[in-house]
Amino acid sequence: MRRALIATGSTVAGIALLLGLKPHHSDVTGVSSSAPQSSAPGTAGGSSSGSSGSSGSSGSSGSSGSSGSSGGSSAKTGGTFKGDVIDTRYGPVQVEITTSGGKLKAVRVLQVPSENGRDREIAGFAVPQLTQEALKAGNAHIDAVSGATYTSEGYIRSLQSALDAAHV
């Protein structure tokens, strides 16, 4: 009898915890990109470069910069914008975006965790999926890739900072 009560109580507590979790919903607006898709891992419309730039302290992000033909706060002119360097548990993540006409046209990955072979492997399968989803959505409201949670979160945060800099 006592075991049945403990099992029932545990089950109820587990269900209550599960119901308390809020899933991440993707806000896919149907915005499609005409940016050319590159077959290189982690890129769209550009090539991947090595780990350049500086990284901030864990849990914080570095400064974002912009380059290109951005005209201040106008998203309609477009340009190239670097996202913040986001330090994750496994290393820094940084993306650079290209916009045109106020829309996301390309995402290029500047930094991903690459400390060891497993980090490179995870980034190699996660980054192309994240890039494809970002271009499809036209924003940073994308789902994390299963098995690459930290890389996904860093990618999404860096992407959002670049979009903020571009006023998209």
N, C-alpha and C positions, 0 to 999 in steps of 0.2 A: 504494500500500500504506500509506504513512504517513498519507494523508488518511483512509483507512478506519479506521485505528486511532484517530485523533483523533476522528472522527465517532462511533465506537462508545464511546469513553471519555466523550465529552460526553453521549451518550444515557444511558449508565449513571448518570453523575453526576446528570443531570436527573431520572431516575426515582427515584433514591435520595432526592433532595430532596423530590420530590412525596410519596413514601411517608412521609417524616418529618413532614409536615404533619398536624395533627390537626384534623378539622373540628369546628365548633361544632354540638352536637346540642341541639335544642329539647326541653325537658322539659314537653311539653304533657300535663297531667294530666287534661284533660277538664273542668276546673272552668269552668263557664260563669257569666257575670255577668248579673244581671237589670238592670244599670244601663242607663238610656236612652242610646241612641247619638245624639250630636249630629252634625249635618251640617257644623258648623264645622271647618275644618282643625285638626288637632292637639288636639281635645278629645273627651271622652266624658263626658257627664253634666255638662258645665260649659262655660263660655266661655273663650276664650283671652284672656289679658291681655297687655299690652305687656311690654317688657323691664324688669322691676322687680327690685329686689334687688341685692346686690353679688356680684361675682365674685372668686374667689380667683386665685392665680397659676397659670400654665400648668402642667398636669400634676397639679394638686392640686384638692381640692374644698373648698368653703366649709362653713359649719356648717349643720346641719339644724335646723329648728324644727318644732314641731307646734302645732296649734290644734284647736279643736273639743272634743268631749266625751270625749277620751281619758282613761282612768283609769289612768295610769302604765304598768305593764307588761302590762296586760290587753288582749289583742287582741279580746276578745269584745264590749267596749263600743263599739268603732269610733270614728271621728272623721276629721279631715282632717289630713294630715301632709305637710309640704314636704320634698322631697328636697334633697340637697346641690346647690349650683351647681357644675356640672362644666365647666371650661374646656376647650374643644376647639380644634383648629387654626383653626377658622373662627368661633369665638365660644362664649359660654356656653350651656349647656343645663340647664334645671331643670324638674322636674315636681312636681305636688302630687297626692296620692292621697286618695281617700275610702274608708274601710273600714267594714264593718258585719258584726257576727257573726264577726269574725276573717277575713273574706274581702274581697278587692279588689273594689270596686264601681264606681269611677270614677277616671279619670286626667285631669288637666288640665295642660296645658303652660303654664308660666309664662315660660320663656325658650327661644329657639332662635336659632341663628345667623341674622342678618338684615342683615349688613353691606352686602350688595349684592343685586341681583335674583336672581342665581344661587343664593345662599345661601337666600333666601326660597323659591325654586322647589324646591330640594332638600328643605328642611324641609317644604314644603307637600305633597309626595308621600310623604315618609318617615314623618312623625309620625303621620298617621292609621293607617298600616299597623302601626307600632309599638304604638300605643294599642290597636288591635283585637287584636293578638296578646297583649299584656299582660293584657287583660281576659279573653281566652279561656283563657290559661294560669293566670291568677290569681297570677302571680309574675313575676320578672324573667328567667326562663330562656327568652328569646326570641331569634330569629335577627335579625341585623343586616339592614337593607335594602340591597340591592345598589346601589351608586352613592352611598350616604349613610353610609359607614362611620363617619366621625367623629361625625356627628350621632347615629347609632344607638348607638355606644359611650357617648356622653355621656348619652343618654336612658336606657339600660339601667343605667348606674351611678347616676344620680340616682334612678331608680325603685327600685333595690335599697336605697339609703340611706333612702328614704321607707318602704319595707316594713320595714326594720330598726327605724326609729323607731316604727312601728306594731306591731311584734312580730308580724308576719304571716308 
